[in-house]
Amino acid sequence: MIQLRAKISTEEISLEKVTAQEIKLGRTSSEQEQLRRTPAQSKFSLEKTSTQSYRSSLKQEQLRGSFIANQLRDDQLKGDQLRRRRSKIKLNIISEQELAGTAKSRKTQIRTAQDRSA
């Protein structure tokens, strides 16, 4: 199974004075600050979040890859064990057939000896 860990960040929420104009607009002063940011600052924050998300997705892919590699290794081991069991079974079958064949040939040898003596 893949175990994913999530990090939850908490932000401090501060009460701010809200003017009547901001209430009409439906914005707080912190939202207005965000609107006043220069495009370069917002681009930097986007890059920062995109690299963080890329790193987390890369870690998830690595976890998936190692999980799949472990599964493949386990499957190969199971396959090897099954092949060994099958070869043992085949050997047992062959040895039983050989025993049966030698018993038949012994019976025919005994019969031919009896025929010769008679």
ZIHUJO-V638398 format. One record per residue. RES is the residue in one small letter. PSI is psi in degrees with one decimal (999 if undefined). OMEGA is omega as a letter, one per 20 degrees, with the letter a starting at -180 (none if undefined). Layout:
((RES	PSI	OMEGA) (RES	PSI	OMEGA))
//
This chain:
((m	150.0	r) (i	129.1	r) (q	123.7	r) (l	137.1	r) (r	134.3	a) (a	136.6	r) (k	121.9	a) (i	122.9	r) (s	139.7	r) (t	141.9	r) (e	145.6	r) (e	134.8	r) (i	123.6	a) (s	144.0	r) (l	134.0	a) (e	156.2	r) (k	131.4	a) (v	127.7	a) (t	163.8	a) (a	-34.0	r) (q	-42.4	a) (e	-34.1	r) (i	-41.0	r) (k	-40.7	r) (l	-23.1	a) (g	25.0	a) (r	147.9	r) (t	172.6	a) (s	-32.0	r) (s	-37.2	r) (e	-36.9	r) (q	-36.2	r) (e	-41.3	r) (q	-34.8	r) (l	-30.3	a) (r	-14.1	a) (r	149.7	r) (t	156.2	r) (p	-32.2	a) (a	-40.3	r) (q	-43.4	a) (s	-34.7	r) (k	-41.1	r) (f	-43.7	a) (s	-36.2	r) (l	-42.6	r) (e	-40.7	a) (k	-46.0	r) (t	-35.5	a) (s	-38.0	r) (t	-37.2	r) (q	-43.8	r) (s	-36.3	r) (y	-43.8	r) (r	-42.3	r) (s	-39.4	r) (s	-34.6	r) (l	-42.6	r) (k	-41.3	r) (q	-41.3	r) (e	-39.0	r) (q	-41.3	r) (l	-44.7	r) (r	-43.3	a) (g	-43.7	r) (s	-34.9	r) (f	-44.7	r) (i	-40.3	r) (a	-41.4	r) (n	-40.4	r) (q	-42.9	r) (l	-41.4	r) (r	-43.5	r) (d	-42.5	r) (d	-39.8	r) (q	-41.7	r) (l	-42.6	r) (k	-40.8	r) (g	-42.0	r) (d	-41.9	r) (q	-42.5	r) (l	-41.4	r) (r	-42.1	r) (r	-43.8	r) (r	-43.7	a) (r	-42.0	a) (s	-36.6	r) (k	-42.3	r) (i	-44.6	r) (k	-42.2	r) (l	-41.2	r) (n	-43.5	a) (i	-45.0	a) (i	-44.7	a) (s	-37.0	r) (e	-40.3	r) (q	-40.0	r) (e	-42.2	r) (l	-43.0	r) (a	-41.1	r) (g	-42.5	r) (t	-34.8	r) (a	-40.7	r) (k	-43.1	a) (s	-33.4	r) (r	-41.6	r) (k	-41.9	r) (t	-35.5	r) (q	-40.9	r) (i	-43.1	r) (r	-44.9	a) (t	-34.7	r) (a	-38.7	r) (q	-39.2	r) (d	-39.9	a) (r	-39.3	a) (s	-25.3	a) (a	999	none))
//
